[in-house]
Amino acid sequence: MEWKHTCGNGIRVFGEMNEHLHGFCIGIYLLGGSMYEGPDENGITHLFEHCVFRNLKKHYDRDFYELLTRYGLGFNACTYKEFVYFEISGLPMGLPFAAELMERMFQPFDLTQEEYRTEKQRIKAEIREESEMTTLGYLLEKMAWQGTTLERTIPGTCSGVERISRRRLAAY
């Protein structure tokens, strides 16, 4: 059975119950990505995704993945051009902890300057690793989206990511 609910703050929640499954999956889609980023903040959504994981690991004393395993949960995220997606799934016994994780995702980051700098370095390493700018797919996509916000890359540019301050990320 499918259902839809609009919260008082305008957030839309969709659900579907499947009684034949013996687990759950919670997915959160946030409007974001290069489609919604300005040229001066290109890559901020991807940086946000990384900092959510870093913040959760820090909160749980770096035993984050051990806790996920203990509760039989899988937790993943991905940034696209039009949204960022967080997903947690597992066995019913892990649902209370999964709900706690989802709530904690949206609390303010408690990252030191060094931890923040490390995540920016990881993003910049991903940008260099991809070397996508020489692929045919990249060139065709660049031509197709030329002059639109979709021509921006998902991870941003090294110089753009470097300019994103902790304050700007917190506001985002």
C-alpha positions in Angstrom: 0.0 0.0 0.0 1.4 3.4 -1.0 1.0 6.5 1.0 2.0 10.2 0.9 2.2 12.8 3.6 3.2 16.4 3.5 4.7 17.7 6.7 3.9 21.2 8.2 7.3 22.4 6.8 6.4 21.3 3.3 8.6 18.2 3.2 6.9 15.4 1.3 7.1 11.9 2.6 6.2 8.9 0.5 6.0 5.3 1.7 5.1 1.8 0.6 4.4 -1.2 2.7 5.3 -4.6 1.4 4.3 -7.3 3.8 6.2 -9.9 1.9 9.6 -8.4 2.7 11.4 -9.1 6.0 13.2 -5.8 6.3 13.0 -2.1 5.5 14.6 0.5 3.3 14.5 4.2 4.1 15.6 6.6 1.3 15.9 10.4 1.6 16.2 12.5 -1.5 17.3 16.1 -1.1 17.1 18.6 -3.9 20.7 19.5 -4.5 23.5 18.6 -6.8 25.2 20.6 -9.6 21.8 21.5 -11.1 21.0 23.7 -8.0 24.6 25.0 -7.3 26.0 28.2 -8.5 29.4 28.3 -10.3 31.0 29.6 -7.0 29.6 26.6 -5.0 29.8 23.8 -7.5 30.6 20.6 -5.5 29.0 21.7 -2.3 26.3 18.9 -2.4 29.0 16.3 -2.8 31.0 17.8 0.0 27.8 17.8 2.2 27.4 14.1 1.5 30.9 13.4 2.6 30.6 15.5 5.7 27.4 13.8 6.8 29.3 10.5 6.9 32.3 12.1 8.6 30.0 13.6 11.2 28.2 10.3 11.9 31.5 8.5 12.3 32.7 11.1 14.7 29.6 11.0 16.8 29.7 7.3 17.2 33.4 7.4 18.1 34.5 6.0 14.7 32.8 2.7 15.4 30.1 3.7 12.9 30.5 0.7 10.5 30.8 -1.7 13.4 27.5 -0.4 14.7 25.9 -0.8 11.3 27.0 -4.4 11.2 25.8 -5.1 14.7 22.3 -3.8 13.8 22.3 -5.6 10.4 22.2 -2.3 8.5 23.5 -1.0 5.2 24.0 2.8 4.8 24.9 4.5 1.6 24.7 7.8 -0.2 25.2 9.2 -3.7 25.2 12.6 -5.2 23.6 13.2 -8.6 23.1 16.3 -10.7 19.6 16.9 -9.4 19.7 15.4 -5.9 21.6 13.7 -3.1 20.3 10.4 -1.9 20.8 8.7 1.5 19.6 5.1 2.0 19.6 2.9 5.0 18.2 -0.6 4.9 18.2 -3.7 7.1 16.4 -6.1 9.3 13.5 -4.9 11.4 15.5 -5.1 14.7 17.7 -2.3 13.3 14.9 0.2 12.5 15.1 2.2 15.8 18.9 2.8 15.2 18.3 3.6 11.6 15.7 6.2 12.6 18.3 7.7 15.0 20.9 7.8 12.2 18.5 9.6 9.9 17.7 12.2 12.5 21.3 12.7 13.4 22.2 13.3 9.7 20.5 16.7 9.9 22.1 17.9 13.1 24.8 20.6 12.8 28.2 19.2 11.8 30.7 19.0 14.7 33.8 18.8 12.5 37.1 20.3 13.3 38.9 22.4 10.8 41.3 19.5 10.1 38.4 17.0 9.6 36.7 19.4 7.2 40.0 20.0 5.3 40.4 16.2 5.0 37.0 15.8 3.4 37.7 18.6 1.0 41.0 16.7 0.1 39.0 13.5 -0.5 36.6 15.3 -2.9 39.6 16.9 -4.8 41.2 13.4 -5.1 38.0 12.1 -6.6 37.9 14.9 -9.1 41.5 14.0 -10.2 40.9 10.3 -10.2 38.0 10.5 -12.6 39.9 12.2 -15.4 36.5 12.2 -17.1 37.2 15.3 -19.1 38.8 13.3 -21.9 36.0 10.7 -22.3 33.5 10.8 -25.1 30.6 10.6 -22.7 31.8 13.7 -20.8 32.3 15.7 -24.0 28.9 14.7 -25.4 27.2 15.6 -22.1 29.0 18.9 -22.0 27.7 19.7 -25.5 24.2 18.6 -24.7 23.9 20.7 -21.5 26.0 23.7 -22.6 24.8 26.9 -21.2 22.7 25.2 -18.5 23.3 24.4 -14.9 23.5 20.7 -15.8 26.9 21.3 -17.5 28.5 21.6 -14.1 30.1 18.4 -12.8 28.8 16.7 -9.7 32.0 16.8 -7.6 32.8 20.4 -8.7 36.3 21.6 -9.4 39.3 21.5 -7.1 39.5 25.3 -6.9 35.7 25.6 -6.3 35.6 23.0 -3.6 38.6 24.7 -1.9 36.6 27.9 -1.7 33.6 26.4 0.1 33.9 27.5 3.8 32.6 25.6 6.8 30.1 28.4 7.4 28.8 28.2 3.8 28.4 24.4 4.1 26.6 24.7 7.4 24.2 27.2 5.7 23.7 24.8 2.8 
